[in-house]
Amino acid sequence: MRPKRAWPLRLRLTLWYTAVLAGLVAVFSGFVYVGLSRSLIAQVDESLRLVATEAALDVQNQDGILRLSDPEEPTALPALLASRGYALRLVTETGGILDGTGEFRRLPEAPPVTGSATLTAAGEDWRVYTVPLTGQEPPGRPTFLQAAQSLAGVKATRAQLARLLAVGAAVAVGLAAAGGTGLARRALGPIDAITRQARQIGAAAAERRPDALGRRLNLDLPPDEVGRLAGTFDEMLARLEEAFRRERQFTSDAAHELRTPLTALKGAVDVALRRERTAAQYRDVLTGLGREVDRLIALSRDLLALARAESRAVPDAEQPAEVDLSEVAASAVDRLRPLAEAKGVTLALSAADHPRVAGDAAQLERAVTNLIDNAVKFTPRGGRVTVTCREAAAEAVAAVEVADTGCGIPPEDLPRVFDRFYRVDRARSREGAEAGAGLGLTIARAIARRHGGDIVAESSPGRGSTFTLRLPASWSASGS
């Protein structure tokens, strides 16, 4: 099936605009024409009424026959009216003509009808006003006076008006079409620029050029619909560029993290195979290999958890349920207490409030566990990690706060602690913290944001750090 050929949007807009304007002009011209025609006819009727009224007073009864005053007398009213284009005649009730002046013989004979009417004779329209004569006509012979005027002048005026309206409408529609074309071109120009830029970016992306997403429209437009569209397009490109940059960085960092244990595994295997060794030596090599394998397993598990946490699609099996954050925090503390005791760090839980949220308990426990694990790692022997559950009813916020007395985070590193694979190396080397993949805080924040919340980090070097998991409270403790 052949695709339909679409006309350019610019042409369609111009055609629609011109068609609508042509319709409006036609309606307006029709109103003007009809209104002026009625006004002209009304003026003719008014003048005929006055003429008929005056002429009726001048009718004479001559030997029982009604006659107009002598039309041959120049000063007589009938003669004056005839000189001005009026026709007068006296008719019976059957239409018979008794007397007349002016061009009354051009009028057709017809029974009179009181009031105004239009009669046609020899292709010419006449406007006739008829009044009955009372008190003067002979008994039993009703007589009527008719004043008439040709509508040729009105017809000529209407024809001239129609020509003027047609010419004016044609000029207006032509100018509107030209102006509409210019306006459509100007209005759709930025959209054409967006289309061209999108095609160039697509071509550059297909060629895998590094600057594919670095281009911007940078159009100087007013903040209207098109201007907002261009700005949104630039913002979308910026977000895409940042997303691809982070993905490239993630891929590079993941490859680096995987290379280290794999290189260690390969080196250990090569060394072990160079010569025969004792069972104890092989046991030591296998132990080292096991540690590296555990590191790989932990890294892959963290990567999988991060991918799931950052996914916005929630499976049916993970529909939100009521979760008590104090129970989640208590479970995480119990899990990590042996690790804290082995390192000589006091781990305490303060859960006076029982804030409740809507979410997945296992995911939230993973987030709190990562926060506590991070705090224990960077707290020296003899330090303290305090986990506090609280609820801010005024803000409808439930929070789990993890505070430690560790080395703290330098101000320049604090904004990046949630980045993937980012580690504050100076703090780790100084305190001898066990190296990790650098994904714990990233996973925790992803889980928090998936639940509609976030994690806020506060730290002062030498005074410790505080990480607060904030979530929207769905069920308050008082309402349970």
Sequence and secondary structure as in RCSB ss.txt:
>XXXX:A:sequence
MRPKRAWPLRLRLTLWYTAVLAGLVAVFSGFVYVGLSRSLIAQVDESLRLVATEAALDVQNQDGILRLSDPEEPT
ALPALLASRGYALRLVTETGGILDGTGEFRRLPEAPPVTGSATLTAAGEDWRVYTVPLTGQEPPGRPTFLQAAQS
LAGVKATRAQLARLLAVGAAVAVGLAAAGGTGLARRALGPIDAITRQARQIGAAAAERRPDALGRRLNLDLPPDE
VGRLAGTFDEMLARLEEAFRRERQFTSDAAHELRTPLTALKGAVDVALRRERTAAQYRDVLTGLGREVDRLIALS
RDLLALARAESRAVPDAEQPAEVDLSEVAASAVDRLRPLAEAKGVTLALSAADHPRVAGDAAQLERAVTNLIDNA
VKFTPRGGRVTVTCREAAAEAVAAVEVADTGCGIPPEDLPRVFDRFYRVDRARSREGAEAGAGLGLTIARAIARR
HGGDIVAESSPGRGSTFTLRLPASWSASGS
>XXXX:A:secstr
        HHHHHHHHHHHHHHHHHHHHHHHHHHHHHHHHHHHHHHHHHHHHHHHHTT EEETTEEE S TTSTT
SHHHHHHHTTEEEEEEETTS EEEEESSGGGS      SEEEEEEETTEEEEEEEEEE SSS TT  EEEEEEEE
SHHHHHHHHHHHHHHHHHHHHHHHHHHHHHHHHHHHHHHHHHHHHHHHHHHHHHHHTT TTTT         SSH
HHHHHHHHHHHHHHHHHHHHHHHHHHHHHHHHHHHHHHHHHHHHHHHHSS   HHHHHHHHHHHHHHHHHHHHHH
HHHHHHHHHH     GGG  EEEEHHHHHHHHHHHHHHHHHHHT EEEEE SS  EEEE HHHHHHHHHHHHHHH
HHTS TT EEEEEEEEEGGGTEEEEEEEE S    TTTGGGTTSTT   HHHHHHHT     S HHHHHHHHHHH
TT EEEEEEETTTEEEEEEEEEEEE STT 
